[in-house]
């Protein structure tokens, strides 16, 4: 029983690692900007000033929702 649990735990770790690697590769090979995509999907026209403000807030780990509420 312990051998089965250990095998499944190891398989789960391998799968999580592979999913992380695939996600990392997909995020870094895409040529789109996540900030612009989020703004467009929220119905906000992404201006260079607004994008810079969002990135500044993101580096300070502030509430990103505040920027989008102000812009709307």
Secondary structure, DSSP 8 states (H G I E B T S, - for coil): -HHHHHHHHHHHHHHHHHHHHHHHHHHHH--S-HHHHHHHHTT----HHHHHHHHHHHHTT--HHHHHHHH-
